[in-house]
Amino acid sequence: MLKLDFHPAGRHFLNIPGPSPVPDRLLRAMSYPTIDHRGPEFGAMGLKILSGIQKIFKTTQPVVIYPASGTGAWEAALANTLSPGDHVLMFETGHFATLWKKMAESLGIKPEFIGLPGYEGWRNGVRADMIEARLRADTKHDIKAVCVVHNETSTGVTSNIAAVRKAINAAAHPALLLVDTISGLASADYRHDEWGVDVTVSGSQKGLMLPPGISFNAVSKKALEASKTAKLPRAFWGWNEIIEMNKTGYWPYTPNTNLLYALHEALDMILSEGLDNVFERHQRLGAACRTAVQAWGLEIQCADPEVYSPVLTGVVMPDGVDADVVRRLIYERFNMSLGAGLGKAKGKMFRIGHLGETSDLSLMASLAGAEMGLKLAGVKLAGSGVVAAMEYLESHAVPALKIPV
Ligand SMILES: *Cc1c(COP(=O)(O)O)cnc(C)c1O
């Protein structure tokens, strides 16, 4: 048997901002036997999933589901709507925006990367006014799409997507709006139709609480139109055949059957809690986490309180402290993982995930682990973040569940 050197006892505290902890309900759903993906039971489940997932994206348009990680759905969004040499506008919010831009380049698209200068851009959200100014200057309408990341997972900064749509409209520019909410969906407020997004890209292992392996494209009418003339090569990622077969609840290839069981279960969990309640839970826990960071006397990576992420918090280390050393210590001592600083932020900060299956007590456990780890690493703290977060949660209490006697 494969020997794995795991911690000998107890549960691993997976506090990275994706994959997020997978609820036991979903793990059990995944253990159902794999069935015939062309049989009658499968089609009935497929239809339920396809209509449930539309509610999560807040769309009446098709949502294409791929057996792939989020990166695959990034590629699908570009490959279905654009042609080689197309000019697209992207905004540098952090590591994931940078990776999407690199992907666009390797597909033969010409991205123009705008944003606030240097590292400042990694501490702020998208500036819709900069997008509007750039689009107004593009009088020949060379720019075919605007691509932005809604929840920049590398920094804990969200962006105002409604404002980006307004900017595109104000410039009377025909560019498509492509949005990555791989880590925002089902944790942070998101509205595909209302915000006029053309393609929304998402993934399974963040707010949806599934393991990695499923990803999504929600597709507007305008994006479907664009796909008819878009010339980038695509086969597996092509929307048309998938959307056609989805009408009966099936896929043209073998779908990820057991992950779809989990998705079916996750949709039930999220929709029974109520999407707005899910968003509020994340907002409250995010605020409690930031209260802890402030009590420690440490800086939050997001520099603009208007766009704090409800999904994760980036914690900046004081000068001379390597965040990766602190994370390693916490991992080894407490069997808890925290997100690493990525790209330009490597070693400068760590990220606390508070998304998906997260609660008052799971957050308190992460904060206790982080506080103990910071102390062990010799970081001078101004005060106890754990106590501050507890006080925040008490003073912002949610109604207790009433259990009938
Ligand atoms: C996780 C993530 C990705 C990459 O998704 P994979 O599933 O790792 O391929 C892209 N963008 C954002 C914002 C993410 O959080």
The ligand as an ORCA input file, in Angstrom:
! r2SCAN-3c Opt
* xyz 0 1
  C      -8.146     28.703     -7.761
  C      -8.207     29.802     -8.737
  C      -7.838     29.640    -10.081
  C      -7.250     28.379    -10.623
  O      -8.125     27.321    -10.541
  P      -7.567     25.810    -10.587
  O      -8.753     25.028    -10.157
  O      -6.414     25.758     -9.642
  O      -7.162     25.532    -11.975
  C      -7.971     30.726    -10.919
  N      -8.446     31.911    -10.485
  C      -8.774     32.108     -9.202
  C      -9.265     33.446     -8.783
  C      -8.668     31.071     -8.294
  O      -9.001     31.268     -7.013
*
